[in-house]
Amino acid sequence: MSPNLSGSDADRLTTVLRWVHMTHLVDFMLIMPLGPQLLRALGMPPTALGQLVFAYTLSAGLAGLALGATIHRISRRKLLLAVYAGFAVALVATLTAGGFAGLLLARVVAGACGGVLSSLVHATVADYIVPEGRAAALGKVMTGHALASVIGVPLGLGIASALGWRAPFALLLILVLPLWHVAGRCVPAAAAAPHAPGGAAAAGPVSARRSLATWSPAFALTFAVCASAYALVAYFAPYWLGTVGVGEAGLPFVYLAAGGLSLYTSPRLGRLADRHGRLKVFICATLVSVLAIALASRSGPLPPWLAAALGAAFLVSLYGRWIPALALLSEWPPHSLRGAFMMVNGVVTQLSMGVGAMLAGRMISIDGAGRLDGFARVGDAAIAMSLCAILIAWLLGRHIARR
């Protein structure tokens, strides 16, 4: 069994995992805004950007499935260090890419390693942090997303403008190397979790199918939370630009405000979930997000300050509910199968994001003036899915409580 950490040991672990989480997110988030530079520097067609993103997500999904089947056999520290070392190799490949083929290969490696780091980081927290402090630890780790938005991406884009598109990836590599060393010292050197007979870790496709069926209610919660969020997030920028009228110069400030607010709210949501119960906080956070969705999806033109405030509150409420949800989900599988569950759940998360964005795309259109039509319908669908998520979470919570 993995040791449970608390106090200063838990603080050190969650701090280093937060920065590990941030580095791979910055790598993923930088590719699209760097698109114009990449197209010019490497002579790529515009369709190449979509291929780069697809290669990353496909590689991440396949790697997540593969690791989900074998994660129980490897100690968490060895696996984390191996995957993070592979991410460093991906950064080197990105730096040295001389054309589209080389960059595509680098993104495949980045997806296979960096793309599964979120799930691996979450599994590490769930394995090593005492249950009464787990949600707070997950909230602290997930501030890595806010750090990536507030610091990583703006700084990376500024460096790319001054020194070229390769420079931010070089800076990331400089950060990754010492973080790899520190992670090796902070993650406990515990043996892999023993598997339970008949669980997913047991050999054979029948037991694997049985475990997937057992986990399907938890995957339904993941789908409802993530698909409803990314149906809206995927088209938030064009809606805020064309309909709300925030302006291209003001849009970055919306994301900066959202990231800064997340730095404050994420750890506090985690502590509230530990203190008052993951289910109760998830329900409250989801109801707040429903209100934010209703307001944002029906908003017309707003003054810049109000557009920034509403946009930031909207984004933070969507992401904030994931913290108590993830803490609740970590209680669903037995300890011996938690790592495999987190890996497969990470694949479900990515698929849910893609499905949500695809379904939203079928419900909206853009008129000649650049205004987005149909975003309110997407908001209504997201509200319905969010309310379904509350019901699913309540059923999961009841089942967990009866154990």
C-alpha positions as CSV (number, residue, x, y, z in Angstrom):
1,M,0.0,0.0,0.0
2,S,1.2,3.5,-0.7
3,P,1.9,5.6,2.4
4,N,-0.5,8.4,3.3
5,L,1.3,11.8,3.6
6,S,0.2,14.8,5.5
7,G,1.8,18.1,6.8
8,S,5.0,19.3,5.3
9,D,5.6,16.1,3.2
10,A,2.2,16.5,1.6
11,D,2.8,20.2,0.9
12,R,6.1,19.4,-0.8
13,L,4.5,16.7,-2.9
14,T,1.6,18.9,-4.0
15,T,3.9,21.9,-4.7
16,V,6.1,20.0,-7.1
17,L,3.2,18.3,-8.8
18,R,1.6,21.6,-9.4
19,W,4.6,22.8,-11.3
20,V,4.9,19.5,-13.2
21,H,1.2,20.0,-14.1
22,M,1.8,23.6,-15.2
23,T,4.8,22.8,-17.5
24,H,3.0,20.2,-19.6
25,L,-0.1,22.4,-19.8
26,V,2.0,25.4,-21.1
27,D,3.5,23.1,-23.8
28,F,0.0,22.0,-24.9
29,M,-1.6,25.5,-24.8
30,L,1.2,27.3,-26.7
31,I,0.9,25.4,-30.0
32,M,-2.3,27.1,-31.3
33,P,-1.4,30.8,-30.5
34,L,2.1,30.1,-32.0
35,G,0.4,28.9,-35.1
36,P,1.2,31.9,-37.3
37,Q,4.9,31.7,-36.5
38,L,5.0,28.0,-37.0
39,L,3.3,28.3,-40.4
40,R,5.8,30.9,-41.5
41,A,8.9,29.4,-40.1
42,L,8.3,25.8,-41.2
43,G,6.3,26.5,-44.4
44,M,3.3,24.5,-43.2
45,P,-0.2,24.7,-44.7
46,P,-2.9,26.0,-42.3
47,T,-4.4,22.5,-42.0
48,A,-1.2,21.4,-40.3
49,L,-2.2,23.0,-37.1
50,G,-5.2,20.9,-36.7
51,Q,-3.2,17.8,-37.5
52,L,-0.7,18.7,-34.8
53,V,-3.4,19.0,-32.2
54,F,-5.1,15.8,-33.3
55,A,-1.8,13.9,-33.2
56,Y,-1.3,15.1,-29.6
57,T,-4.7,14.2,-28.4
58,L,-4.8,10.8,-30.2
59,S,-1.4,9.9,-28.8
60,A,-2.4,11.0,-25.3
61,G,-5.6,8.8,-25.5
62,L,-3.7,5.7,-26.7
63,A,-1.0,6.2,-24.1
64,G,-3.6,6.6,-21.3
65,L,-5.3,3.4,-22.3
66,A,-2.0,1.5,-22.4
67,L,-0.8,2.9,-19.0
68,G,-4.2,2.2,-17.5
69,A,-3.7,-1.5,-18.1
70,T,-0.2,-1.6,-16.6
71,I,0.0,1.2,-14.1
72,H,-0.6,-1.2,-11.1
73,R,2.7,-3.0,-11.8
74,I,4.9,0.1,-11.5
75,S,5.6,2.3,-8.5
76,R,4.2,5.8,-8.9
77,R,7.5,7.5,-8.6
78,K,9.2,5.4,-11.3
79,L,6.3,5.9,-13.7
80,L,6.1,9.7,-13.0
81,L,9.8,10.1,-13.5
82,A,9.8,8.0,-16.7
83,V,6.8,9.9,-18.2
84,Y,8.3,13.3,-17.3
85,A,11.6,12.3,-18.8
86,G,9.8,11.4,-22.0
87,F,8.1,14.8,-21.9
88,A,11.6,16.4,-21.7
89,V,12.6,14.3,-24.8
90,A,9.5,15.7,-26.6
91,L,10.6,19.2,-25.8
92,V,14.0,18.5,-27.3
93,A,12.4,17.1,-30.4
94,T,10.2,20.2,-30.7
95,L,13.2,22.4,-30.3
96,T,15.1,20.6,-33.1
97,A,12.2,20.1,-35.5
98,G,13.2,21.3,-38.9
99,G,9.8,20.8,-40.7
100,F,6.3,19.6,-40.3
101,A,7.2,15.9,-40.1
102,G,9.7,16.5,-37.3
103,L,7.3,18.7,-35.4
104,L,4.4,16.1,-35.9
105,L,6.6,13.4,-34.4
106,A,7.5,15.7,-31.5
107,R,3.8,16.3,-30.8
108,V,3.1,12.6,-30.8
109,V,5.8,12.0,-28.2
110,A,4.5,15.1,-26.2
111,G,1.0,13.6,-26.3
112,A,2.1,10.2,-25.2
113,C,4.0,11.7,-22.2
114,G,2.8,15.1,-21.4
115,G,-0.8,14.2,-22.4
116,V,-1.1,11.6,-19.6
117,L,0.7,13.7,-16.9
118,S,-2.6,15.2,-15.7
119,S,-4.0,11.8,-15.0
120,L,-0.8,10.6,-13.4
121,V,-0.5,13.7,-11.2
122,H,-4.1,13.2,-10.0
123,A,-3.5,9.5,-9.3
124,T,-0.3,10.3,-7.4
125,V,-2.2,12.8,-5.2
126,A,-5.1,10.4,-4.6
127,D,-2.6,7.6,-3.7
128,Y,-0.4,9.5,-1.3
129,I,-2.5,12.2,0.4
130,V,-4.7,11.3,3.4
131,P,-8.4,11.3,2.4
132,E,-9.3,14.2,4.7
133,G,-6.8,16.4,2.9
134,R,-7.2,15.0,-0.6
135,A,-9.6,17.5,-2.2
136,A,-7.5,20.5,-0.9
137,A,-4.4,18.8,-2.4
138,L,-6.1,18.4,-5.7
139,G,-7.2,22.0,-5.6
140,K,-3.6,23.1,-5.0
141,V,-2.3,20.9,-7.8
142,M,-4.9,22.2,-10.3
143,T,-3.8,25.7,-9.8
144,G,-1.2,24.6,-12.3
145,H,-3.8,25.4,-14.9
146,A,-4.2,28.9,-13.6
147,L,-0.4,29.4,-13.5
148,A,-0.2,28.2,-17.1
149,S,-2.9,30.7,-18.1
150,V,-1.6,33.7,-16.1
151,I,2.1,33.2,-16.3
152,G,3.1,30.4,-18.7
153,V,1.3,31.3,-21.9
154,P,1.6,35.1,-21.8
155,L,5.3,34.8,-21.0
156,G,5.8,32.1,-23.6
157,L,4.2,34.2,-26.3
158,G,6.2,37.3,-25.3
159,I,9.5,35.3,-25.5
160,A,8.4,33.8,-28.9
161,S,7.8,37.3,-30.3
162,A,11.2,38.4,-29.2
163,L,13.3,35.3,-29.8
164,G,11.4,33.0,-32.1
165,W,8.9,30.1,-31.6
166,R,11.5,27.7,-30.3
167,A,12.5,29.9,-27.3
168,P,9.5,29.1,-25.0
169,F,10.0,25.4,-25.4
170,A,13.7,25.9,-24.5
171,L,12.6,27.7,-21.4
172,L,10.2,24.9,-20.5
173,L,13.0,22.4,-20.9
174,I,15.2,24.4,-18.5
175,L,12.3,24.3,-16.0
176,V,11.6,20.6,-16.5
177,L,15.1,19.3,-15.7
178,P,15.3,20.5,-12.1
179,L,11.6,19.7,-11.6
180,W,12.4,16.1,-12.6
181,H,15.1,15.9,-10.0
182,V,12.9,17.5,-7.2
183,A,10.0,15.2,-8.1
184,G,12.3,12.2,-7.6
185,R,13.0,13.4,-4.1
186,C,9.4,14.3,-3.1
187,V,7.4,11.4,-4.5
188,P,7.6,8.5,-2.1
189,A,9.5,5.4,-3.3
190,A,6.6,3.1,-2.5
191,A,6.0,-0.2,-4.3
192,A,3.2,-0.4,-6.8
193,A,-0.2,-0.9,-5.4
194,P,-1.2,-4.6,-5.0
195,H,-4.1,-5.5,-7.1
196,A,-7.2,-7.2,-5.9
197,P,-8.2,-10.5,-7.4
198,G,-10.7,-10.1,-10.2
199,G,-10.0,-6.4,-10.6
200,A,-8.8,-4.6,-13.7
201,A,-5.2,-5.5,-12.7
202,A,-6.0,-9.2,-13.0
203,A,-5.0,-10.7,-16.3
204,G,-7.6,-11.3,-19.0
205,P,-10.0,-9.2,-21.0
206,V,-13.0,-10.4,-19.0
207,S,-11.8,-8.8,-15.8
208,A,-10.9,-5.6,-17.6
209,R,-14.4,-5.4,-19.1
210,R,-15.9,-6.0,-15.7
211,S,-13.9,-3.2,-14.2
212,L,-14.8,-0.8,-17.0
213,A,-18.5,-1.7,-16.5
214,T,-18.1,-1.0,-12.7
215,W,-16.5,2.3,-13.4
216,S,-19.0,3.4,-16.0
217,P,-21.1,5.5,-13.6
218,A,-18.0,7.5,-12.6
219,F,-17.2,7.9,-16.3
220,A,-20.7,9.2,-16.8
221,L,-20.0,12.0,-14.3
222,T,-16.8,12.8,-16.0
223,F,-18.5,13.1,-19.3
224,A,-21.4,15.2,-18.0
225,V,-19.0,17.7,-16.3
226,C,-16.4,17.9,-19.1
227,A,-18.6,17.8,-22.2
228,S,-20.9,20.5,-20.8
229,A,-17.9,22.7,-20.0
230,Y,-16.0,22.4,-23.3
231,A,-19.2,22.7,-25.4
232,L,-19.1,26.3,-24.1
233,V,-15.4,26.9,-23.7
234,A,-14.7,25.9,-27.3
235,Y,-16.7,28.8,-28.6
236,F,-16.3,31.2,-25.7
237,A,-13.7,33.4,-27.5
238,P,-15.7,34.0,-30.7
239,Y,-18.9,34.7,-28.7
240,W,-17.2,37.1,-26.4
241,L,-15.5,38.9,-29.4
242,G,-18.4,39.0,-31.8
243,T,-21.5,39.2,-29.6
244,V,-20.4,40.5,-26.2
245,G,-17.9,42.9,-27.9
246,V,-14.9,42.6,-25.6
247,G,-12.5,43.2,-28.5
248,E,-9.4,41.3,-29.4
249,A,-7.2,43.5,-27.2
250,G,-9.5,42.9,-24.2
251,L,-9.9,39.1,-24.6
252,P,-6.5,38.2,-23.1
253,F,-7.5,40.1,-20.0
254,V,-10.5,37.9,-19.6
255,Y,-8.3,34.9,-19.5
256,L,-5.8,36.6,-17.2
257,A,-8.6,37.5,-14.8
258,A,-9.9,33.9,-14.9
259,G,-6.5,32.5,-14.2
260,G,-5.9,34.9,-11.4
261,L,-9.2,34.2,-9.8
262,S,-8.6,30.4,-10.2
263,L,-5.4,30.8,-8.2
264,Y,-7.5,32.1,-5.3
265,T,-10.6,29.8,-5.7
266,S,-9.1,26.4,-6.6
267,P,-7.3,25.6,-3.3
268,R,-10.2,27.0,-1.3
269,L,-12.7,24.9,-3.1
270,G,-10.6,21.9,-2.2
271,R,-10.4,22.8,1.4
272,L,-14.2,23.3,1.5
273,A,-14.7,19.9,-0.1
274,D,-12.6,18.3,2.6
275,R,-14.4,20.1,5.4
276,H,-18.0,19.9,4.2
277,G,-18.0,16.9,1.9
278,R,-17.1,16.5,-1.8
279,L,-20.7,15.8,-2.9
280,K,-22.1,18.9,-1.1
281,V,-19.4,21.2,-2.5
282,F,-19.8,19.7,-6.0
283,I,-23.5,20.4,-6.0
284,C,-23.1,23.9,-4.8
285,A,-20.3,24.6,-7.3
286,T,-22.3,23.1,-10.2
287,L,-25.4,25.2,-9.3
288,V,-23.2,28.3,-9.3
289,S,-21.9,27.3,-12.7
290,V,-25.5,26.8,-14.0
291,L,-26.2,30.4,-13.0
292,A,-23.0,31.6,-14.8
293,I,-23.9,29.6,-17.9
294,A,-27.4,31.1,-18.0
295,L,-26.0,34.6,-17.8
296,A,-23.0,34.2,-20.1
297,S,-24.7,32.3,-22.9
298,R,-27.5,34.9,-23.2
299,S,-25.3,38.0,-22.8
300,G,-25.5,40.8,-25.3
301,P,-23.0,43.7,-25.6
302,L,-21.4,44.6,-22.3
303,P,-19.0,47.3,-21.1
304,P,-15.4,46.0,-21.1
305,W,-15.1,45.8,-17.4
306,L,-18.3,43.8,-17.0
307,A,-17.5,41.6,-20.0
308,A,-14.1,40.7,-18.3
309,A,-15.8,40.1,-14.9
310,L,-18.6,37.9,-16.3
311,G,-16.2,36.0,-18.6
312,A,-13.8,35.3,-15.8
313,A,-16.6,34.2,-13.4
314,F,-18.0,32.0,-16.2
315,L,-14.7,30.2,-16.9
316,V,-13.8,29.8,-13.2
317,S,-17.2,28.4,-12.3
318,L,-16.9,25.8,-15.1
319,Y,-13.4,24.6,-14.1
320,G,-14.0,25.0,-10.3
321,R,-16.6,22.2,-10.1
322,W,-14.0,19.7,-11.4
323,I,-12.1,19.9,-8.1
324,P,-14.7,18.4,-5.8
325,A,-15.8,16.1,-8.7
326,L,-12.3,14.7,-9.0
327,A,-12.0,14.2,-5.3
328,L,-15.3,12.3,-5.3
329,L,-14.2,10.2,-8.2
330,S,-11.0,9.3,-6.5
331,E,-13.1,7.5,-3.8
332,W,-14.9,5.3,-6.3
333,P,-12.4,2.6,-7.1
334,P,-10.5,0.6,-4.5
335,H,-7.0,1.7,-3.7
336,S,-5.4,-1.1,-5.8
337,L,-7.2,0.1,-9.0
338,R,-7.1,3.8,-8.4
339,G,-4.2,4.5,-10.8
340,A,-5.7,2.5,-13.6
341,F,-9.0,4.2,-13.0
342,M,-7.4,7.7,-13.1
343,M,-5.6,6.9,-16.4
344,V,-8.8,5.6,-18.1
345,N,-10.7,8.5,-16.7
346,G,-8.2,10.9,-18.2
347,V,-8.9,9.3,-21.6
348,V,-12.7,9.8,-21.0
349,T,-12.0,13.4,-20.0
350,Q,-10.3,14.1,-23.3
351,L,-12.9,12.3,-25.4
352,S,-15.6,14.2,-23.5
353,M,-14.0,17.6,-24.3
354,G,-13.9,16.7,-28.0
355,V,-17.5,15.4,-28.1
356,G,-18.7,18.5,-26.3
357,A,-17.0,20.9,-28.7
358,M,-18.2,18.8,-31.7
359,L,-21.8,18.8,-30.6
360,A,-21.7,22.6,-29.9
361,G,-20.4,23.1,-33.4
362,R,-23.5,21.6,-34.8
363,M,-25.7,24.0,-32.8
364,I,-24.2,27.3,-33.7
365,S,-23.5,29.5,-36.7
366,I,-21.7,32.7,-37.4
367,D,-23.4,35.5,-39.3
368,G,-21.8,38.0,-41.6
369,A,-21.1,40.5,-38.8
370,G,-19.1,37.9,-36.9
371,R,-21.8,37.3,-34.3
372,L,-22.3,33.8,-32.9
373,D,-25.9,32.5,-33.2
374,G,-27.1,29.5,-31.2
375,F,-24.8,30.0,-28.2
376,A,-27.9,30.2,-25.9
377,R,-29.0,26.7,-27.2
378,V,-25.5,25.4,-26.3
379,G,-25.9,27.0,-22.9
380,D,-29.3,25.3,-22.4
381,A,-27.8,21.9,-23.3
382,A,-24.9,22.5,-20.9
383,I,-27.2,23.4,-18.1
384,A,-29.2,20.2,-18.7
385,M,-26.0,18.1,-18.6
386,S,-24.8,19.9,-15.5
387,L,-28.0,19.1,-13.7
388,C,-27.6,15.4,-14.8
389,A,-24.1,15.6,-13.4
390,I,-25.6,16.5,-10.0
391,L,-27.9,13.5,-10.1
392,I,-25.1,11.2,-11.1
393,A,-22.8,12.6,-8.4
394,W,-25.6,12.1,-5.8
395,L,-26.0,8.4,-6.8
396,L,-22.2,7.9,-6.7
397,G,-22.0,9.6,-3.3
398,R,-24.8,7.3,-1.9
399,H,-23.0,4.2,-3.2
400,I,-19.7,5.3,-1.7
401,A,-21.3,6.1,1.7
402,R,-22.8,2.6,1.9
403,R,-19.5,0.9,1.6
